[in-house]
Amino acid sequence: MTHDKVGAHLHYSICKSLGIETTDKRHTHTHKSVCEQEDVRVLWKQAVYRDREVPANRPDIIIKKEIKQQHNNNNNNMGLIS
């Protein structure tokens, strides 16, 4: 199995387990550059930019989860997560 086929299989499995719309069969699944479900994003071969140069900056799969922070403003702890 080639590297891209392994990545495609992982992409399908990850999307399916997160509840992102997929086809019924793995071999007919086409991976989009960005797939989203609520607060999770699955990125396929997207460049990662850093403050310094990274030669291999395009991983096959990136999974990002948005974390919403809630602040407790009742007790003067500004900026602390409650």
N, C-alpha and C positions, 0 to 999 in steps of 0.2 A: 504494500500500500504506500503510495507516495505521500510526501509531506503535506501537500495541499489537500489530499483526500482525507488525511487524518484531521487536519484543521477544520475541514468542512463537516466531518462527522461530529467533532466536538461542538462546533457552532450550532448544528442542528439539535444535539442533545441538550446543550445549555439553554437554547431558546425554548425548547419544548418543556424543560423542567421549570422554567420561569413563567410559563404560561403565555409566551409570545407566540403569535400565530405562525404555524409551520404547516407544511404539507403532511399528508398521512405517511409518506414513505421518505426515508432519509435520502435516497438517491435522486428524488425529484425536487428536493429542497434547494432553493436558490438563496444564497446568503446576501442580504443587503448590507450596505456599508454601516448603517446604524439601525438597530432594532431596539424598540423601547417598550417597557411595560411598567406603568406607574412610576416608581422611583429608581428603576434599574435600566441601564443602557448596555447593550452588547455591541461593541464596535469591531468591525472586520477590516483588518489591514489599514488602519488609520495611523498617520504619522503622529509621533509624540514629540513635542517641542519642549526643550529644557533650557535652563540658563547657560548651559555649556553644550558644545557639539557632541552628539552621540551618533557614532557611525551606523549602528543598526537601530534606527528609530521607528521602525514600522513593524510592530509585533502582529502576529496573525489575529489574535483575539484579545480584546480588553473588555473587562466587565467593570462598570462603574455603578456604584450605588450612591444616590443622593441622600445625605444625612441632614435632616432638618433639626436645627438647634432651637431649643426653647429656653428663653431667658426668664429668670425669676426676678422681677423688678420690685417686689414687695419689701425686700430687706437690704437694699442698697448694695447688693452684690452684682453690680453692673458688669455684664460680660461673662459671668460664670454660668455654666450650664447647670440647670437644676435637675 
